[in-house]
Amino acid sequence: MEFTVVLQQVTVLFILIVIGFALKKFKIITDELGKGLTGLIIYVTLPALLITAMNYEFSKEILDNSLKILLYGSFMYIFMILVSVIFMKLFHAENPQKGVYQFLVIFPNVGFMGYPILLSVFGEIAVFYGAISNLLFNILLWTLGIIFISQEKDKKINFKMLINPGIISVLIGFSLFIFSIELPYVIYRPLELIGDTTTPLAMMLVGSLLGDAKFKEMLGNARLFIISIIRLILIPLSLIFIFKFMNIPEMISSILIILSSMPAAANAAIFARKYDSDYRLASQGIFLTTLLSIGTIPLIIYAITNL
């Protein structure tokens, strides 16, 4: 894709983020409304987007690509886990900050930013494949993610947590694909209209979250800036060269690399608060990586096609 086209698409998303930031500053998006929007996106608009984006007639090519996404996506997460372990040894970080840093490195913001950017740049088929790769994200999030944040190796994992709107909607959408079930217009069209609201709502919500952050608290934390560089630049650039060496199909590698270049997942702060970890550090990491990603994402997308 032409760099100018990519830049235009990301600029549109950036404008939505700025609008959300302004709405928060003017108290139009309140804390209560922000929580409501989060629930609306997670439980309604995002599942609708995933189901409609996966409503394709069965084809062997798409199925093969889905299996490849799972295979190479597994490699991607293993790579990010190894990177987190290596840098934690170099940082000599201690708990609970160590677990928060690792979480920030491993888990990108797939739902609120990954899907909208894939949709803007590559269209619905990219959301289809992104949703398949997100199965890996959810499995690791509710297992390894909890272990890192809580820093309790014997932490009891509640696998019931894997039954969430993201996974359920992907399973529904994939079932429609496998059995070539075409949704009736009166069902598909409302879902499509609802799903179309995901991008503007998610981007404005991200902007409103940035409106809560305090810049001064982050400026003295050099580790947080290093973590941001690792999450936004080092990991995706490394994957570009690794995937080219592995000769992975361009569409699959591009989708995985774009997802790997997203800022830290909002779950970092949610889990940190839930498990009595350093949720302030997690919030700062989300804020800083999200802010910097506005500039780094177009560069990574440009690098995908030019390196």
C-alpha positions as CSV (number, residue, x, y, z in Angstrom):
1,M,0.0,0.0,0.0
2,E,1.2,3.5,-0.8
3,F,2.6,5.3,2.2
4,T,0.4,8.4,1.7
5,V,-2.7,6.2,1.7
6,V,-1.6,4.5,4.9
7,L,-0.8,7.8,6.4
8,Q,-4.3,9.1,5.5
9,Q,-5.9,6.1,7.0
10,V,-4.0,6.4,10.3
11,T,-4.5,10.2,10.3
12,V,-8.3,9.6,10.2
13,L,-7.9,7.3,13.3
14,F,-5.7,9.9,15.0
15,I,-8.3,12.6,14.5
16,L,-10.9,10.3,16.2
17,I,-8.4,9.9,19.1
18,V,-8.0,13.7,19.4
19,I,-11.8,14.1,19.4
20,G,-12.1,11.6,22.2
21,F,-9.3,13.4,24.1
22,A,-11.1,16.7,23.7
23,L,-14.4,15.2,24.8
24,K,-12.8,13.9,27.9
25,K,-11.2,17.3,28.7
26,F,-14.5,19.0,28.2
27,K,-16.1,16.4,30.5
28,I,-18.5,15.2,27.7
29,I,-17.1,11.7,28.1
30,T,-17.2,11.2,31.8
31,D,-15.7,8.2,33.7
32,E,-19.2,6.7,33.9
33,L,-19.8,7.2,30.1
34,G,-16.3,5.8,29.4
35,K,-17.1,2.6,31.3
36,G,-20.4,2.4,29.4
37,L,-18.6,2.8,26.1
38,T,-16.1,0.1,27.0
39,G,-18.9,-2.3,27.7
40,L,-20.7,-1.4,24.5
41,I,-17.7,-2.0,22.4
42,I,-16.6,-5.3,24.1
43,Y,-20.1,-6.8,24.3
44,V,-21.9,-5.4,21.3
45,T,-20.1,-3.5,18.5
46,L,-16.9,-5.6,18.4
47,P,-18.6,-9.0,18.3
48,A,-20.9,-7.6,15.6
49,L,-17.8,-6.4,13.6
50,L,-16.1,-9.8,13.9
51,I,-19.2,-11.8,13.0
52,T,-19.9,-9.8,9.8
53,A,-16.2,-9.6,8.9
54,M,-16.0,-13.4,9.0
55,N,-19.2,-13.9,7.0
56,Y,-17.5,-15.4,4.0
57,E,-18.4,-18.3,1.8
58,F,-16.1,-21.2,2.6
59,S,-12.9,-21.4,0.6
60,K,-9.9,-23.7,1.1
61,E,-7.5,-20.7,0.6
62,I,-9.1,-18.8,3.5
63,L,-9.0,-21.9,5.7
64,D,-5.4,-22.6,4.9
65,N,-4.5,-18.9,5.6
66,S,-6.4,-19.2,9.0
67,L,-4.3,-22.2,10.0
68,K,-1.1,-20.3,8.9
69,I,-2.2,-17.3,11.0
70,L,-2.5,-19.6,14.1
71,L,0.9,-21.2,13.3
72,Y,2.9,-18.1,12.7
73,G,0.9,-16.1,15.3
74,S,2.1,-18.7,17.9
75,F,5.6,-18.0,16.8
76,M,5.0,-14.3,17.1
77,Y,3.8,-14.6,20.7
78,I,6.7,-16.9,21.6
79,F,9.1,-14.3,20.2
80,M,7.5,-11.5,22.2
81,I,7.6,-13.6,25.4
82,L,11.3,-14.3,24.9
83,V,12.0,-10.6,24.2
84,S,10.2,-9.7,27.5
85,V,12.3,-12.2,29.5
86,I,15.6,-11.0,28.0
87,F,14.9,-7.4,28.7
88,M,13.7,-8.0,32.2
89,K,17.0,-9.7,32.9
90,L,18.8,-6.6,31.5
91,F,16.5,-4.3,33.5
92,H,17.0,-6.2,36.8
93,A,13.4,-5.2,37.5
94,E,11.7,-6.5,40.6
95,N,8.1,-7.4,41.3
96,P,5.5,-6.0,40.8
97,Q,7.0,-3.7,38.1
98,K,8.7,-6.7,36.4
99,G,5.4,-8.4,35.6
100,V,3.8,-5.2,34.4
101,Y,6.7,-4.5,32.0
102,Q,6.4,-8.0,30.6
103,F,2.7,-7.7,30.2
104,L,3.2,-4.4,28.3
105,V,5.7,-6.0,26.0
106,I,3.7,-9.2,25.2
107,F,0.2,-8.0,24.8
108,P,-0.7,-5.5,22.1
109,N,-4.0,-3.6,21.9
110,V,-5.7,-5.9,19.3
111,G,-9.3,-5.1,20.0
112,F,-9.5,-1.3,20.3
113,M,-6.8,-0.4,17.8
114,G,-5.7,-3.6,15.9
115,Y,-9.0,-4.4,14.3
116,P,-9.8,-0.8,13.3
117,I,-6.4,-0.3,11.7
118,L,-6.6,-3.7,9.9
119,L,-10.0,-2.7,8.6
120,S,-8.8,0.7,7.4
121,V,-5.7,-0.5,5.7
122,F,-6.6,-4.0,4.3
123,G,-10.4,-4.4,4.6
124,E,-12.7,-7.0,6.2
125,I,-10.6,-10.0,5.2
126,A,-7.8,-8.7,7.4
127,V,-10.2,-8.5,10.3
128,F,-11.2,-12.1,9.6
129,Y,-7.5,-13.2,10.0
130,G,-6.9,-10.8,12.8
131,A,-9.8,-12.4,14.7
132,I,-8.3,-15.8,14.2
133,S,-5.0,-14.7,15.6
134,N,-6.8,-13.1,18.6
135,L,-7.7,-16.6,19.8
136,L,-4.1,-17.0,20.8
137,F,-4.1,-13.5,22.4
138,N,-7.1,-14.4,24.6
139,I,-5.7,-17.8,25.6
140,L,-2.3,-16.2,26.7
141,L,-4.0,-13.2,28.2
142,W,-6.1,-15.2,30.7
143,T,-3.3,-17.6,31.6
144,L,0.3,-16.3,31.2
145,G,-1.0,-12.7,31.5
146,I,-2.4,-13.3,34.9
147,I,0.7,-15.1,36.0
148,F,2.9,-12.2,35.0
149,I,0.8,-9.5,36.5
150,S,0.2,-11.4,39.8
151,Q,3.7,-12.9,39.8
152,E,2.4,-16.0,41.5
153,K,3.6,-19.0,39.5
154,D,1.0,-21.3,41.2
155,K,-1.8,-18.8,40.6
156,K,-5.0,-20.7,39.9
157,I,-6.1,-20.0,36.3
158,N,-9.8,-19.8,35.8
159,F,-10.3,-21.2,32.3
160,K,-14.0,-20.1,32.4
161,M,-12.6,-16.6,31.7
162,L,-11.7,-17.9,28.2
163,I,-15.4,-17.9,27.5
164,N,-15.7,-14.2,26.6
165,P,-17.4,-12.1,23.9
166,G,-14.3,-12.0,21.7
167,I,-13.8,-15.7,21.5
168,I,-17.5,-16.5,21.3
169,S,-18.0,-14.1,18.4
170,V,-14.9,-15.5,16.6
171,L,-16.3,-19.0,17.0
172,I,-19.7,-18.0,15.7
173,G,-18.1,-16.2,12.7
174,F,-15.8,-19.0,11.9
175,S,-18.7,-21.5,12.1
176,L,-20.6,-19.4,9.6
177,F,-17.6,-19.5,7.3
178,I,-16.9,-23.3,7.7
179,F,-20.5,-24.2,6.9
180,S,-21.0,-21.4,4.3
181,I,-24.0,-20.1,6.2
182,E,-25.1,-16.7,4.8
183,L,-26.9,-14.6,7.3
184,P,-30.3,-13.2,6.2
185,Y,-30.2,-9.5,5.2
186,V,-32.5,-8.5,8.1
187,I,-29.9,-10.0,10.5
188,Y,-26.7,-9.2,8.7
189,R,-27.5,-5.5,8.0
190,P,-28.2,-4.6,11.6
191,L,-25.0,-6.4,12.7
192,E,-23.1,-4.6,10.0
193,L,-24.4,-1.2,11.0
194,I,-23.5,-1.9,14.7
195,G,-20.1,-3.3,13.8
196,D,-19.3,-0.2,11.7
197,T,-19.5,1.9,14.9
198,T,-16.6,0.0,16.4
199,T,-13.8,2.1,14.8
200,P,-15.1,5.6,15.8
201,L,-16.2,4.5,19.2
202,A,-13.0,2.6,20.0
203,M,-10.7,5.4,18.8
204,M,-12.6,8.1,20.7
205,L,-12.5,5.9,23.8
206,V,-8.7,5.5,23.5
207,G,-8.5,9.3,23.2
208,S,-10.6,9.7,26.4
209,L,-8.3,7.3,28.2
210,L,-5.3,9.5,27.2
211,G,-7.2,12.5,28.7
212,D,-6.8,10.9,32.1
213,A,-3.0,10.4,32.0
214,K,-0.5,12.6,33.8
215,F,2.5,13.5,31.6
216,K,4.8,14.4,34.5
217,E,4.7,11.0,36.1
218,M,6.1,9.3,33.0
219,L,8.9,11.6,32.2
220,G,11.3,10.3,34.8
221,N,10.8,6.6,34.0
222,A,13.4,5.7,31.4
223,R,12.4,2.1,31.5
224,L,8.9,2.9,30.3
225,F,10.3,4.7,27.3
226,I,12.5,1.7,26.5
227,I,9.5,-0.6,26.9
228,S,7.6,1.6,24.5
229,I,10.4,1.4,21.9
230,I,10.5,-2.4,22.3
231,R,6.7,-2.7,21.9
232,L,6.2,-0.3,19.0
233,I,9.4,-0.6,17.0
234,L,11.9,-3.4,18.0
235,I,9.3,-6.2,18.0
236,P,7.5,-5.4,14.7
237,L,10.8,-4.5,12.9
238,S,12.4,-7.7,14.0
239,L,9.3,-9.7,12.8
240,I,9.5,-8.0,9.4
241,F,13.0,-9.5,8.9
242,I,12.2,-12.8,10.6
243,F,9.1,-13.4,8.5
244,K,10.8,-12.4,5.3
245,F,13.6,-15.0,6.1
246,M,10.9,-17.6,6.8
247,N,9.2,-16.7,3.5
248,I,5.8,-16.3,5.0
249,P,3.0,-15.1,2.6
250,E,2.8,-11.3,2.5
251,M,-0.8,-11.0,3.6
252,I,-0.3,-13.2,6.7
253,S,3.0,-11.6,7.7
254,S,1.6,-8.1,7.2
255,I,-1.4,-8.7,9.4
256,L,0.7,-10.2,12.2
257,I,3.3,-7.5,12.1
258,I,0.7,-4.8,12.2
259,L,-1.0,-6.4,15.2
260,S,2.5,-6.7,16.9
261,S,3.0,-2.9,16.4
262,M,0.0,-1.9,18.4
263,P,0.4,-0.1,21.7
264,A,0.0,-2.0,25.0
265,A,-3.3,-3.6,25.7
266,A,-5.7,-1.8,28.1
267,N,-6.0,-5.1,30.0
268,A,-2.6,-4.3,31.6
269,A,-4.2,-1.7,33.9
270,I,-7.4,-3.7,34.5
271,F,-5.4,-6.8,35.5
272,A,-2.9,-4.8,37.5
273,R,-5.7,-3.3,39.6
274,K,-7.5,-6.6,40.0
275,Y,-4.4,-8.5,41.2
276,D,-3.0,-5.7,43.4
277,S,-0.1,-4.9,41.1
278,D,1.3,-1.6,40.0
279,Y,-1.7,-0.3,38.1
280,R,-0.3,3.2,37.9
281,L,2.7,2.0,36.0
282,A,0.4,-0.1,33.7
283,S,-1.7,2.9,33.0
284,Q,1.3,5.0,32.2
285,G,2.6,2.3,29.8
286,I,-0.8,2.2,28.0
287,F,-0.8,5.9,27.7
288,L,2.8,6.3,26.5
289,T,2.6,3.5,23.9
290,T,-0.7,4.7,22.6
291,L,0.5,8.2,22.2
292,L,3.7,7.2,20.5
293,S,2.0,4.6,18.3
294,I,0.2,7.5,16.4
295,G,3.6,8.1,14.8
296,T,5.1,4.6,14.8
297,I,2.2,2.7,13.2
298,P,2.4,4.4,9.8
299,L,6.2,3.9,9.8
300,I,5.8,0.2,10.5
301,I,3.2,-0.2,7.8
302,Y,5.5,1.6,5.4
303,A,8.4,-0.6,6.4
304,I,6.4,-3.8,5.7
305,T,6.3,-3.0,2.0
306,N,9.7,-1.4,1.7
307,L,12.1,-3.5,3.7
